[in-house]
Amino acid sequence: MNTTDTTNINDTDDANCAADTIEVPLYRAAHGRTGDKGDRSNISVIAWHADLYAVLAEQVTPERVAAQFRYRAPSRVQRFLLPKLHAMNFVLDAVLDGGVNDALNLDTHGKSLSFLLLDMPVRVPRSLEPLLAGP
C-alpha cells in the first residue's frame, strides 16, 4: 500500500466521523454560570441533558478552555468534573485584570466570561442532536 492509499483511507475515516457528528457552539449542549474571587474566575458548564455530558467531558478540556481564553492569558486553568450533576467547573487564575478593585474593564466580576466559553465549538453525535438547545 502506498502513501496515497493510506491518506485516502484516513480521509474516508475522517469524513465518516464528520458525517456522524455535527459541530455546534457549546451553548447548544450546555449552559453556564460565572463567579469570581479576586483575580480568579469560576465558570460552570452544565449539560442540557445527561446524555450530552460524556461528549462535553471529552471535549471541554482545560487545554481547550485555556486556548479559548488565550487573550486573557490565564496563569492556570483547572477543571473539576461533577458527573452526578452532569456538570464541570473551571477555575481560571489571573483572568480578571487584578479583580474587582483593581480592574479597569467594564466587566470587573467577569460575568460575561461564561459567554466566551459557551461559544467554543464542540462536535456532537447526530444521534444526540434532538437533545441540543436552539436552532
C-alpha positions, -999 to +999 in steps of 0.1 A: +000+000+000+014+034-009+011+067+009-017+079-013-038+048-003-032+054+034-041+091+031-073+082+013-083+056+040-077+082+067-096+108+047-125+084+044-124+077+082-124+114+090-152+120+065-173+092+081-166+106+116-176+141+104-207+127+088-217+111+121-213+143+141-222+180+139-202+210+151-222+233+173-214+261+198-212+248+233-243+268+244-264+244+223-253+215+245-248+233+279-255+264+299-231+281+323-227+303+353-198+325+363-185+337+396-153+354+408-130+357+438-102+382+435-084+377+401-099+342+397-129+333+375-151+303+383-171+291+353-195+262+355-207+243+324-239+222+329-251+199+302-287+205+290-292+167+291-274+139+309-266+121+276-246+151+265-223+151+295-198+125+282-193+144+250-187+176+269-163+160+294-143+146+265-140+179+245-143+207+270-108+202+285-086+226+305-063+229+274-092+239+251-106+263+277-071+279+281-070+283+243-104+299+243-093+324+269-058+329+254-063+367+250-069+369+288-037+348+294-048+327+324-019+316+345-037+283+352-069+265+342-083+237+364-113+215+357-134+198+383-158+172+369-192+168+386-207+137+369-237+133+392-247+169+382-238+164+345-216+195+350-180+207+353-164+236+369-134+256+356-112+278+377-092+303+357-065+321+376-053+357+367-081+364+341-098+394+358-072+420+354-065+420+391-100+416+404-130+438+411-110+465+430-081+467+405-096+461+371-104+490+348-125+469+324-163+471+323-168+435+335-148+435+367-166+404+380-161+385+348-198+376+345-196+377+307-168+352+305-192+322+305-205+335+272-170+333+257-167+297+269-201+288+257-192+300+222-165+273+219-173+247+192-179+211+201-187+180+180-219+162+189-230+128+175-260+133+152-279+108+174-278+134+202-289+163+180-325+163+194-311+170+228-295+202+218-310+236+226-318+262+200-320+260+162 
